[in-house]
Amino acid sequence: MDGMFIPIDPIEVVQARVQHHKDVDIPAWANGTGDWFSCRLFELMAHADSRNFGRLSMVFPDQAEAFTWWREGGQK
């Protein structure tokens, strides 16, 4: 490497992760085909009351944002 610094925008990184959850993880969970961590987390979020969903969203903000998008009718 020649010492060139390539800046990474943290907002773009977060947006890319949220978009991945929307495009890949939520459809797999909704169709019952995903068994990886995010899909299991979405199942937990689906059954959580508002207090526990708030706790989950503090720890997993990207997944919570994507799940909220889906729950509010954002599915394709």
BELNORNOR-V641915 format. One record per residue. N is the residue number from 1. RES is the residue in one letter. OMEGA is omega in radians with two decimals (none if undefined). Layout:
n->{N;N}
res->{RES;RES}
omega->{OMEGA;OMEGA}
//
This chain:
n->{1;2;3;4;5;6;7;8;9;10;11;12;13;14;15;16;17;18;19;20;21;22;23;24;25;26;27;28;29;30;31;32;33;34;35;36;37;38;39;40;41;42;43;44;45;46;47;48;49;50;51;52;53;54;55;56;57;58;59;60;61;62;63;64;65;66;67;68;69;70;71;72;73;74;75;76}
res->{M;D;G;M;F;I;P;I;D;P;I;E;V;V;Q;A;R;V;Q;H;H;K;D;V;D;I;P;A;W;A;N;G;T;G;D;W;F;S;C;R;L;F;E;L;M;A;H;A;D;S;R;N;F;G;R;L;S;M;V;F;P;D;Q;A;E;A;F;T;W;W;R;E;G;G;Q;K}
omega->{-3.04;3.11;3.13;-3.14;3.09;-3.11;3.08;-3.14;-3.10;3.10;3.11;3.12;3.13;3.14;3.12;3.12;3.12;3.13;3.09;3.11;3.14;-3.03;-3.00;-2.97;-3.11;3.10;3.12;3.11;-3.09;3.13;3.14;-3.10;-3.10;3.09;3.12;-2.97;-3.09;3.14;3.09;3.10;3.09;3.09;3.10;3.12;-3.13;-3.11;-3.08;2.99;-3.04;3.14;-3.13;3.05;3.08;3.10;3.11;-3.11;3.07;-3.09;-3.11;-3.03;-3.13;3.13;3.14;3.10;3.13;3.13;3.11;3.08;-3.13;-3.09;-3.13;3.05;-3.09;-3.10;-3.08;none}
//
